[in-house]
């Protein structure tokens, strides 16, 4: 498993736990991977996954019609 797969799978699992629908979870996890690809470094040392998860949560909360 590479870094992008790790981020995608774990962000997807986290968002499902929070109650978002599957299509929103998938799209938000893609946004998290996209953020990983574009960023040169994390906001703090060892926080890249947290940064990606934050991006996914913000995206999901903006574009989810409702939590399931």
C-alpha positions in Angstrom: 0.0 0.0 0.0 1.5 3.3 -1.0 0.8 6.7 0.6 -2.0 7.7 -1.6 -3.9 4.4 -1.1 -3.4 4.8 2.7 -4.8 8.3 2.7 -7.8 7.3 0.5 -8.7 4.2 2.5 -8.4 5.8 5.9 -10.1 9.0 5.0 -13.0 7.0 3.5 -13.3 5.0 6.7 -13.2 8.1 9.0 -15.9 9.8 7.0 -18.1 6.7 7.0 -17.8 6.7 10.8 -18.9 10.3 10.9 -22.1 9.3 9.0 -21.5 10.8 5.5 -23.0 9.0 2.5 -20.7 6.8 0.4 -20.6 9.0 -2.7 -19.6 12.0 -0.6 -17.0 9.9 1.3 -15.5 8.8 -2.0 -15.3 12.3 -3.5 -13.9 13.7 -0.3 -11.2 11.0 -0.1 -10.2 11.9 -3.7 -10.0 15.5 -2.6 -7.7 14.4 0.3 -5.4 12.5 -2.1 -5.4 15.5 -4.5 -4.3 17.7 -1.5 -1.5 15.2 -0.7 -0.3 15.3 -4.3 -0.3 19.1 -4.4 1.3 19.9 -1.1 5.0 20.0 -0.7 5.0 19.6 3.1 2.6 19.2 6.0 1.5 22.1 8.3 3.5 20.5 11.1 5.9 17.6 11.2 4.1 14.3 10.9 0.7 15.9 10.2 0.2 15.2 6.5 -2.6 12.7 7.1 -4.3 15.1 9.5 -4.1 17.9 6.9 -5.6 15.6 4.2 -8.4 14.5 6.6 -9.2 18.1 7.4 -9.5 18.9 3.7 -11.8 15.9 3.3 -14.0 16.8 6.3 -14.4 20.4 5.1 -15.3 19.3 1.6 -17.7 16.7 2.8 -19.5 19.0 5.1 -19.9 21.7 2.4 -21.2 19.3 -0.3 -23.2 16.7 1.6 -26.9 17.3 1.4 -27.4 15.5 4.6 -25.7 13.0 6.9 -27.1 9.5 6.6 
